[in-house]
Amino acid sequence: MTPRIIFALAALISFSAILSASTAESVLGRWSDGKNALTFRRESAVIKRPMGTPGHAGTPVTLKFRTEGDRVIITDGAGHQFVHQLRGEMLLGPAGEQFKRWDHITVIFAFTMAPDGSRRDIKVFRCEDPMDRHEVKAALTEKEKRAGITLIAQRKHPIPKEEIGKTKYDFILFDNHTRSYLP
């Protein structure tokens, strides 16, 4: 085998392994440059969506993609092709954009507010995909849930008297790649 073929096979295997990590069965993987998220799906479709806050991402555009060696070729509705290059853990866009692997979960916690502003009876309410808000069951281990509850318990702020004893909700993003909560 020539070095070029070995490199192409290694890049294809590397890209396949990276895309295989997912939060949903139909999602192969996600990449983001901080402005846009590219969600690669099994049916050779890629959804390009401007990044927003969790649950409020921008309007998606569905495109087609195919791979050739270490290249990912994305085709828009008009037939224009945009060639992206895979380099290690980074996907480089046609204009030099650097897309990093983006595999997050929004973990929503439910809790009651105490008179001193602390949060009591904290539990994981829901884990969801931040792009389309579908529930992702069994995404976290019990240890990871406890770590999130500890982080939520550290948050304390003054509250109005009418909020005492009411159930409130807060969220933290969880990175599936590093298996840790984002600050």
Secondary structure, 3 states (H helix, E strand, C coil): CCHHHHHHHHHHHHHHHHHHCCCCCCEEEEEECCCEEEEEECCCEEEEEECCECCECCCCEEEEEEEECCEEEEECCCCCEEEEEEECCEEECCCCCEEEECCEEEEEEEEEECCCCCEEEEEEEEEECCCCCCECCCCCCHHHHHHHHHHHHHCCCCCCHHHCCCEEEEEEEEECCCCEECC
